[in-house]
Amino acid sequence: MSTPAISIILPTFNGEPYIRTSIESCLNQSFQDFELIIVNDCSTDNTKSIIEEYAAKDTTGRIKIINNLFNKKLPLSLNTGFEMAVGKYFTWTSDDNYYAPNALQTLFDAIEADETIDLVYTDYTLIDDKGNIIGQRTFNNVYESFHHWKGCGACFLYKAIVHSRLNGYNPSAFLIEDYDFFVRAFLQFQFKYLQNYRLYYYREHAASLTGTQSDWVNDLSKLFVERQLTALIKKLPKKEAALLYRKFAIYFAVQKNNTRKSNLYMEKLYKISKMDAWKAVIYIPFVKLGHSFSLGFSGLKTLLGLTLKK
């Protein structure tokens, strides 16, 4: 097989229920100039036999399999796959999601049309465990508002140099490895947003990693954005920088009860926007009071329940 235009990495751990659909969505693309590297992260179900079945039927040599010797988790499994990748452009998909047939062609055309673009991303359609459409997820244009940007989602394509320049995915960012990668990429590269949710189908089900640990994921996202805060403030417009400082001032005051860090960001916010700083100062006690009332009411309800039992 000649050097492919696109390398797709498909990491999997116990992907038996849906991985056939995921693999076939790759193989059935209208754009066929790609390699598919499947990284089996020590699955204990029938995943290994399923992916070997597809590799055995592949006469083009485009399907490659890596069987990890130990359970590496997603970030390291992605890096393992991309170490083998030779495409001009990189992407990855999950074993429970799938592409529309024209996904790769649409992404490829968009990134090839403008040599200044390093990464292109889209929205996607939400499906349930049975494949029924249950909604859409919009990620927004990062250049219109970093504050409302939700990352690059699950349908994207980027130049291979983006991966090498960023040293791949951060193993310590497990559960938010993609968001961390995209934030770091945003600081160095040019993005293009395609407002199209018909190219990718994202499955929400009980076993979804981020869905089962949403509070932890939210905290982790804040932590990794905070690490890039200095660089982000330099890149973002004044209004967006103020919103970011305000967000952190409120987060540390309300969610973490960390007065020192809240005050730190309040001071930074005040230097950029006195109006936003005063808004945050007024907003914080109202939210904390609301939380106190909620906790107090919950405690009162519990005590009344115990009293009535007696």
C-alpha positions in Angstrom: 0.0 0.0 0.0 1.3 3.5 -0.9 1.5 6.2 1.7 -2.1 7.1 2.6 -3.5 10.6 2.8 -5.2 9.9 6.2 -4.3 7.7 9.2 -7.3 6.7 11.3 -6.5 5.3 14.8 -9.2 3.1 16.4 -8.4 2.4 20.1 -10.6 -0.3 21.7 -11.1 -1.9 25.0 -13.8 -4.6 25.2 -15.5 -3.0 22.1 -17.3 -6.2 21.0 -20.9 -4.7 21.1 -20.3 -2.0 18.6 -16.8 -2.3 17.0 -18.1 -3.9 13.8 -20.2 -0.9 13.1 -17.2 1.4 13.8 -14.8 -0.5 11.5 -17.3 -0.8 8.7 -18.1 2.9 8.8 -14.3 3.5 8.1 -14.1 0.9 5.3 -17.3 2.2 3.6 -16.0 5.8 3.2 -16.3 7.4 -0.2 -12.8 8.7 0.4 -10.6 5.5 0.3 -7.1 6.8 0.6 -6.5 5.9 4.3 -5.0 3.4 6.7 -6.9 2.1 9.7 -4.8 1.2 12.7 -6.7 -0.6 15.4 -5.1 -0.6 18.9 -6.5 -3.4 21.1 -5.9 -2.3 24.7 -6.0 -5.8 26.3 -9.6 -6.5 25.7 -11.1 -9.5 27.6 -14.1 -10.0 25.3 -14.2 -11.1 21.6 -12.7 -7.8 20.4 -9.4 -9.4 19.3 -11.0 -12.1 17.2 -13.4 -9.5 15.6 -10.6 -7.1 14.5 -8.4 -10.0 13.3 -11.4 -11.2 11.2 -11.5 -7.8 9.4 -7.7 -7.7 9.0 -7.7 -11.2 7.5 -10.3 -10.1 4.9 -8.4 -6.9 4.0 -6.6 -7.3 0.7 -5.4 -3.8 0.5 -3.1 -3.8 3.6 -4.8 -0.8 5.0 -5.9 -2.5 8.3 -3.2 -2.8 10.9 -3.5 -4.2 14.4 -1.6 -3.4 17.5 -2.2 -5.6 20.6 -1.0 -3.8 23.7 1.0 -5.9 26.2 -0.6 -4.1 29.1 -3.7 -1.9 29.5 -2.4 1.5 28.5 -5.6 3.5 28.7 -6.8 5.8 25.9 -4.1 8.5 25.7 -1.1 6.1 25.5 -3.1 3.8 23.2 -3.6 6.7 20.8 0.1 7.6 21.0 1.0 4.0 20.3 -1.3 4.0 17.2 0.0 7.3 15.9 3.6 6.2 16.2 2.8 3.7 13.4 0.8 6.2 11.4 2.3 7.5 8.1 -0.6 9.6 6.7 -0.4 13.2 5.8 -3.4 13.8 8.1 -4.4 12.2 11.4 -7.7 11.4 13.1 -9.1 8.9 15.5 -12.5 7.4 16.2 -14.0 5.3 19.0 -15.2 1.7 19.0 -18.8 2.6 19.8 -19.2 5.5 17.3 -19.3 5.6 13.5 -18.8 7.9 10.5 -21.2 8.8 7.8 -19.9 7.6 4.4 -18.8 11.1 3.3 -17.1 12.1 6.5 -13.5 11.7 5.5 -14.1 13.3 2.1 -15.7 16.3 3.6 -12.9 16.8 6.2 -10.2 16.2 3.6 -11.7 18.7 1.1 -12.0 21.3 3.9 -8.4 21.1 5.1 -6.9 20.7 1.5 -8.8 23.8 0.3 -6.7 26.2 2.5 -3.1 25.4 3.3 -3.2 27.7 6.3 -5.7 25.4 8.1 -4.1 22.8 10.3 -7.2 21.2 11.9 -10.8 21.0 10.9 -13.6 19.8 13.1 -17.4 19.4 13.0 -20.4 18.8 15.2 -22.1 15.4 15.5 -25.3 13.5 16.0 -26.1 11.8 19.3 -27.4 8.2 19.3 -28.4 5.8 22.1 -27.2 2.3 22.7 -29.7 1.0 20.1 -28.6 3.5 17.4 -31.6 5.7 17.7 -31.0 9.4 17.1 -31.5 11.3 20.3 -30.0 14.8 19.6 -27.1 16.8 18.3 -24.0 18.3 19.9 -22.7 21.6 18.7 -19.1 22.6 19.4 -19.1 26.2 18.1 -16.4 28.3 16.4 -13.4 28.8 18.8 -12.6 32.1 17.0 -16.0 33.5 17.7 -15.8 32.6 21.4 -13.4 30.5 23.4 -15.9 30.7 26.3 -18.6 28.9 24.3 -16.3 26.5 22.5 -16.6 22.9 23.6 -13.6 21.4 22.0 -13.3 19.8 18.6 -15.7 16.9 19.4 -15.2 13.5 17.9 -15.1 14.3 14.1 -11.9 16.1 13.1 -8.9 15.9 10.9 -5.5 17.5 11.5 -2.1 17.7 9.9 0.4 15.1 11.2 2.7 17.9 12.3 0.1 18.9 14.9 0.5 15.6 16.6 4.3 15.6 16.5 4.6 19.3 17.6 2.4 18.6 20.7 4.1 15.3 21.5 0.8 13.5 21.1 -1.8 13.0 23.8 -1.0 13.6 27.5 -1.2 10.4 29.5 -2.0 12.4 32.7 -5.1 13.9 31.0 -7.0 10.6 30.9 -10.8 11.2 30.3 -10.1 14.7 28.8 -7.1 13.7 26.6 -8.9 15.0 23.5 -9.9 18.4 25.0 -6.4 19.0 26.5 -4.9 18.2 23.0 -7.2 20.6 21.2 -6.6 23.4 23.7 -2.8 23.0 23.2 -3.3 22.8 19.5 -5.4 26.0 19.5 -2.5 27.9 20.9 -0.2 26.9 18.0 -2.3 26.1 15.0 -5.1 27.3 12.8 -8.6 25.7 13.1 -11.6 25.6 10.8 -15.1 24.8 12.1 -17.6 23.0 9.9 -21.1 23.4 11.2 -22.3 20.0 10.2 -23.7 17.3 12.5 -24.4 14.7 9.8 -20.8 13.4 9.4 -20.4 11.5 12.7 -22.7 9.5 15.1 -21.7 9.6 18.8 -23.2 6.9 21.0 -24.2 7.8 24.6 -24.7 4.7 26.8 -24.1 3.5 30.3 -20.5 2.4 29.7 -19.3 5.8 28.2 -16.3 6.9 30.1 -16.9 10.6 30.4 -20.6 10.1 30.9 -20.1 8.1 34.1 -17.6 10.6 35.7 -18.9 14.0 34.6 -18.0 15.9 37.8 -14.5 14.6 37.8 -14.2 15.4 34.1 -15.3 18.9 34.7 -12.7 19.4 37.5 -10.0 17.9 35.3 -10.9 20.1 32.4 -10.5 23.2 34.5 -7.2 22.0 35.8 -5.7 21.5 32.4 -7.1 24.7 31.0 -5.5 26.5 34.0 -2.1 25.1 33.0 -2.5 26.8 29.7 -4.0 30.0 31.1 -1.0 32.3 30.6 -0.7 31.4 26.9 -4.5 31.6 26.4 -4.7 35.1 27.9 -2.0 36.2 25.4 -3.9 34.8 22.5 -7.5 35.6 23.3 -9.2 39.0 22.9 -9.6 41.1 26.0 -13.3 40.2 26.4 -12.6 36.5 26.2 -9.7 36.7 28.6 -12.0 38.5 31.1 -14.6 35.8 30.8 -11.9 33.1 31.5 -10.6 34.9 34.6 -14.2 35.4 35.8 -15.0 31.7 35.2 -12.0 30.6 37.3 -12.8 33.1 40.1 -16.3 31.8 40.4 -15.2 28.1 40.1 -12.7 28.3 42.9 -15.1 30.3 45.1 -18.2 28.2 44.6 -17.1 24.7 43.6 -13.8 24.5 45.5 -14.2 27.0 48.3 -10.7 28.1 47.7 -10.7 31.8 48.6 -7.0 32.3 47.8 -7.2 31.2 44.2 -10.6 32.9 43.7 -9.1 36.2 44.9 -6.1 35.7 42.7 -8.3 35.4 39.6 -10.5 38.2 40.8 -7.5 40.5 40.9 -6.5 39.5 37.4 -10.0 40.1 36.2 -10.2 43.5 37.8 -7.2 44.6 35.8 -8.9 43.7 32.6 -12.5 44.5 33.3 -13.7 46.3 36.5 -17.3 45.7 35.5 -16.9 41.9 35.1 -15.0 41.8 38.5 -17.9 43.5 40.3 -20.4 41.2 38.5 -18.4 38.2 39.8 -18.2 39.6 43.4 -22.0 40.0 43.4 -22.7 36.7 41.8 -20.6 34.5 44.0 -22.4 35.0 47.4 -25.8 34.5 45.8 -24.7 31.2 44.3 -23.1 30.1 47.6 -26.2 31.1 49.5 -28.3 29.1 47.1 -26.0 26.0 47.7 -26.3 26.6 51.5 -30.1 26.7 51.3 -30.1 23.5 49.2 -27.8 21.7 51.7 -29.8 23.0 54.6 -33.1 21.9 53.1 -31.7 18.5 52.3 -30.5 18.1 55.9 -33.8 19.3 57.3 -35.6 16.8 55.1 -33.4 14.0 56.3 -34.0 14.9 60.0 -37.7 15.1 59.5 -37.7 11.7 57.9 -35.8 10.2 60.8 -38.1 11.9 63.3 -41.3 10.6 61.6 -39.8 7.1 61.6 -39.7 7.2 65.3 
